[in-house]
Amino acid sequence: MTSRAPTNAEAQRGMDHGNDPFLALARALTILSEQDGLRSFSLPYPREAQLALDRVILHCLNHGWTPPKSLPELLSWCTRRSVGDAEFGVSPALVSQGARWIHPIGMMPTRTCLELAPLGRPGRVEQDALNSLSALEHRCGSAGRFSRCRQFLARHPLVTHQDRFGRRWEAMTWNKVRELYEPVPEALLDRRMLTVCGTCGLPARAPSGERESGPDTWCEGEDCPPGVRFRLLREPGQCLILRRSLRAFLVAPARTEQAAMDELARIGGGHQLLADSGLGAYRITGSGLRTCLMQVYDRRQPSFLGGRVSEAFSSATDPALVVVPRRAVDQDGYRDAFETALSNECRGRVTLTTPDDLERHLRVQDPPPTQKVEGADA
Ligand SMILES: [Zn+2]
């Protein structure tokens, strides 16, 4: 019934029949981490964890491989082995080499783990972010108020006691978003302190007491530069933290979104946050600029991003710019994996780009620099 050419996305769709061990595993790891953390979990295991173990065991036995003997052994596999290992049942073509389920230093589900889902569909954690934003938009009642609240969330993954009594505190906005914050979970604490990344502002871990980011530390952003000092919150009981789903799917891309907005301001582009646009899509307009849609993402797995974008922009008719961090597209294979996963409907209409390259895609008259053939004017 489909005219689409077979792609990696089709392979992904083929895996979506509800029994894939990797989907059960991604779900179980996020649930386990929300309960006790993955450093010390206790019996009885949640139903989802037992189900994931059963699925992986069955998958291994069906292929004649030695299965994990227990849930602790499965978690050990998830810390040491790549997501693309055959035992987990994910097509290796769909995930970047070396991606892990659990970060060995953070001992939390990786962003890759949170992104894994059936083709085009949000995973459990992304769905929670979508539901939270949708309910907030409804509570706000106006586009301007919702836009301010969304920006507040993106800028405040953590709210301290001092923040709430500061002179610049936005009390009206806080009243609208307060319910999206919760006490800091024990699993994020070390020596009763919360370590915070100096770059992304998300929870971090420095197991040996390191004061700055480096090869032996972790932060939820997973991709921050080394040598940046951590912030230590010695009274985490006086802090509130944004829900994990919004940290992963709204805060993580926030710096890239800000860079895109700065670039739009520089080139005279206006932006309007579209109603009911999930995590947040914009319409871009401006004199001498193409009118198009724009959404900013920061995802570890380009194949799964391609699937989500295909779903998000399936019914749109305007061209769409998908803006990601420069370091993402600079990775080998990122762009190819994204484009391969796009549906035929979106191919040619959806363009992957970066904040510093927006002008090239938006200017009506200027020919793209790539059309300047080397040596053409020699
Ligand atoms: Zn960070």
Residues whose N, C-alpha, C, O or C-beta is under 5 A from the ligand:
A	BS01	ZN	C197 T199 C200 G201 C219 G221 E222 C224
